[in-house]
Amino acid sequence: MTEKTYRVIQWATGVVGKAALKHFIENPVFDLVGVLVTNPGKVGKDAGELAGLPPTTGVLATDDVEAIIALDADCVHYAPLVADVDTICRLLASGKNVASVGGPFSPQHYPAHFEKIEAACRAGGVSYHACGVHPGFSGDILPLTLTRLMNRIDHIQVYEFIDKVQNPMIYTEMMGFGRDPEALLAKPSRSPEAPYAFAQSMAMVAEGLGKTIEKVTTRLEVAKATKDIPYTLGEGREGGGVIRQGTVGGQHYEWTAWCEGKPLITYHFYWSMGPDIEPQWDIDSRYQVVIEGDPALEVRLMARPGPDGVRPFLGLPWTGLLGATALPAVCEAKPGFVTHIDLGVVQPHGLVRG
Ligand SMILES: NC(=O)c1ccc[n+]([C@@H]2O[C@H](COP(=O)([O-])OP(=O)(O)OC[C@H]3O[C@@H](n4cnc5c(N)ncnc54)[C@H](OP(=O)(O)O)[C@@H]3O)[C@@H](O)[C@H]2O)c1
């Protein structure tokens, strides 16, 4: 039996986009037809080269948005630095299904965006879906799936641990590492919008349990660097710096969704600049879901250790793969904004291959 194939465009080739691009080149279910880049150094390069594969795809990266929108394609994996709803709507209205890793993730919190996306889906006769490792998997579809193992649920807690020295990312300075701890506590660096992006995942879990969230409360705890900590920005990026002793070396954001007067879902984000912080908390990079109730359970989601014995943090490549593997289901879904709940069990074809 020949498998149905999907003509796909990769929009942006950062860490997330590159993982999806590699998947589109290697998975025979996809036929890569376009790659949009903003970096002038990438324009004209073969998609294979951008994905770390041989430069033999024949698909050359372009920065021409109009040419990409005019392409004949079934779907777009949309992974730019910042998601732009108007661009998403142009892609949808041009008849391309879209999976976005930057949201919007569910209809509840941004009704204006939802209405625009719904209208564009209707115009193009296509679907829109958003997912990623968190939001979009570890805090919603994963715990929701695990709730099937429960008799009674008291509290769902989802943890993200990232050691940002082992797993360098661009967000280090932006996130306020290296700032004065009191100043950061008074004015946190993480956008006040952030809990609401994650609240979309919380709302999805609550919806799946037949409940509604009343409010989301936030708490920030800071750990101090106990010595100077040098850091880089990661593969292929120039720059970096030093987190000075006594400044912010760890941040624990805690967001709690309340239901019927009690905490129902709590997300913990433990982001650390290595082990030299006080208080010393767990820095093994992973996602972890704990469901308190009857019977209580715990699941840890982490990479296998590499040859050096260290487990890499795969949150960014996983984000690209989650969007990529959902695309066939998004293409087959009824037109409109489709959440995990609408998609049901996604069947990621083309993964088992020689
Ligand atoms: N839902 C989740 O769980 C989750 C998790 C992680 C990240 N994300 C989202 O995924 C997206 C990509 O993350 P990433 O780690 O891949 O980031 P990244 O490595 O910094 O790459 C972002 C890419 O966006 C393009 N870009 C750069 N500047 C831009 C600009 N001013 N306007 C538009 N595009 C620009 C560039 O593409 P080219 O290099 O191709 O020119 C860049 O490589 C972000 O929106 C992030 O919020 C979601």
Ligand as a Chemical Component Dictionary entry (heavy atoms), coordinates in Angstrom:
data_LIG
# 
_chem_comp.id                   LIG 
_chem_comp.type                 NON-POLYMER 
_chem_comp.pdbx_formal_charge   0 
_chem_comp.three_letter_code    LIG 
# 
loop_
_chem_comp_atom.comp_id 
_chem_comp_atom.atom_id 
_chem_comp_atom.alt_atom_id 
_chem_comp_atom.type_symbol 
_chem_comp_atom.charge 
_chem_comp_atom.model_Cartn_x 
_chem_comp_atom.model_Cartn_y 
_chem_comp_atom.model_Cartn_z 
_chem_comp_atom.pdbx_ordinal 
LIG N1  N1  N 0  5.826  25.072 22.614 1  
LIG C1  C1  C 0  7.013  24.753 23.067 2  
LIG O1  O1  O 0  7.153  23.824 23.864 3  
LIG C2  C2  C 0  8.238  25.481 22.607 4  
LIG C3  C3  C 0  9.484  25.110 23.128 5  
LIG C4  C4  C 0  10.602 25.768 22.659 6  
LIG C5  C5  C 0  10.499 26.774 21.717 7  
LIG N2  N2  N 1  9.249  27.102 21.271 8  
LIG C6  C6  C 0  9.100  28.150 20.258 9  
LIG O2  O2  O 0  9.761  27.730 19.081 10 
LIG C7  C7  C 0  10.177 28.869 18.356 11 
LIG C8  C8  C 0  11.567 28.644 17.815 12 
LIG O3  O3  O 0  12.463 28.340 18.877 13 
LIG P1  P1  P 0  13.991 27.997 18.578 14 
LIG O4  O4  O 0  14.567 27.464 19.813 15 
LIG O5  O5  O -1 14.085 27.224 17.316 16 
LIG O6  O6  O 0  14.557 29.452 18.348 17 
LIG P2  P2  P 0  15.880 29.856 17.582 18 
LIG O7  O7  O 0  16.852 28.729 17.549 19 
LIG O8  O8  O 0  16.312 31.173 18.116 20 
LIG O9  O9  O 0  15.369 30.026 16.080 21 
LIG C9  C9  C 0  14.372 30.896 15.727 22 
LIG C10 C10 C 0  14.494 31.130 14.230 23 
LIG O10 O10 O 0  13.555 32.107 13.895 24 
LIG C11 C11 C 0  14.076 32.890 12.830 25 
LIG N3  N3  N 0  14.158 34.288 13.267 26 
LIG C12 C12 C 0  15.185 34.934 13.840 27 
LIG N4  N4  N 0  14.888 36.215 14.058 28 
LIG C13 C13 C 0  13.649 36.368 13.624 29 
LIG C14 C14 C 0  12.787 37.453 13.581 30 
LIG N5  N5  N 0  13.152 38.646 14.037 31 
LIG N6  N6  N 0  11.555 37.273 13.055 32 
LIG C15 C15 C 0  11.189 36.068 12.593 33 
LIG N7  N7  N 0  11.977 34.973 12.617 34 
LIG C16 C16 C 0  13.181 35.140 13.119 35 
LIG C17 C17 C 0  15.444 32.388 12.510 36 
LIG O11 O11 O 0  15.269 31.488 11.449 37 
LIG P3  P3  P 0  16.387 31.251 10.333 38 
LIG O12 O12 O 0  17.622 30.868 11.097 39 
LIG O13 O13 O 0  15.819 30.141 9.538  40 
LIG O14 O14 O 0  16.557 32.519 9.576  41 
LIG C18 C18 C 0  15.828 31.677 13.774 42 
LIG O15 O15 O 0  16.764 30.686 13.548 43 
LIG C19 C19 C 0  10.015 30.048 19.327 44 
LIG O16 O16 O 0  8.836  30.718 18.986 45 
LIG C20 C20 C 0  9.810  29.418 20.659 46 
LIG O17 O17 O 0  8.989  30.187 21.486 47 
LIG C21 C21 C 0  8.135  26.466 21.676 48 
# 
loop_
_chem_comp_bond.comp_id 
_chem_comp_bond.atom_id_1 
_chem_comp_bond.atom_id_2 
_chem_comp_bond.value_order 
_chem_comp_bond.pdbx_ordinal 
LIG N1  C1  SING 1  
LIG C1  O1  DOUB 2  
LIG C1  C2  SING 3  
LIG C2  C3  SING 4  
LIG C2  C21 DOUB 5  
LIG C3  C4  DOUB 6  
LIG C4  C5  SING 7  
LIG C5  N2  DOUB 8  
LIG N2  C6  SING 9  
LIG N2  C21 SING 10 
LIG C6  O2  SING 11 
LIG C6  C20 SING 12 
LIG O2  C7  SING 13 
LIG C7  C8  SING 14 
LIG C7  C19 SING 15 
LIG C8  O3  SING 16 
LIG O3  P1  SING 17 
LIG P1  O4  DOUB 18 
LIG P1  O5  SING 19 
LIG P1  O6  SING 20 
LIG O6  P2  SING 21 
LIG P2  O7  DOUB 22 
LIG P2  O8  SING 23 
LIG P2  O9  SING 24 
LIG O9  C9  SING 25 
LIG C9  C10 SING 26 
LIG C10 O10 SING 27 
LIG C10 C18 SING 28 
LIG O10 C11 SING 29 
LIG C11 N3  SING 30 
LIG C11 C17 SING 31 
LIG N3  C12 SING 32 
LIG N3  C16 SING 33 
LIG C12 N4  DOUB 34 
LIG N4  C13 SING 35 
LIG C13 C14 SING 36 
LIG C13 C16 DOUB 37 
LIG C14 N5  SING 38 
LIG C14 N6  DOUB 39 
LIG N6  C15 SING 40 
LIG C15 N7  DOUB 41 
LIG N7  C16 SING 42 
LIG C17 O11 SING 43 
LIG C17 C18 SING 44 
LIG O11 P3  SING 45 
LIG P3  O12 DOUB 46 
LIG P3  O13 SING 47 
LIG P3  O14 SING 48 
LIG C18 O15 SING 49 
LIG C19 O16 SING 50 
LIG C19 C20 SING 51 
LIG C20 O17 SING 52 
# 
